[in-house]
Amino acid sequence: MKTKELAAILERVESWPEAAQRQLAEIALEIEQDLSGEYHPTLEERAGIERGLADVRAGRYATDEQVEAALARFRQR
């Protein structure tokens, strides 16, 4: 059941610019995913995952020393 406040804002959303409506939809989907416990990566995230997997298959990955050096730089901030 929708609250009166939610129903009212949803009616006003229809008059918002398309970009703002899209932003609200993305936020609502994130909240829904958080509540469901499921995560569905975006197309951009999926592409990044695929690039990472391809790098691993090709033997391109950081050594333990490189990882530690990178973490050390972040810890200094």
Secondary structure as UniProt FT lines:
FT   HELIX           4..13
FT   TURN            14..15
FT   HELIX           18..36
FT   HELIX           43..57
FT   TURN            58..59
FT   HELIX           64..75
//
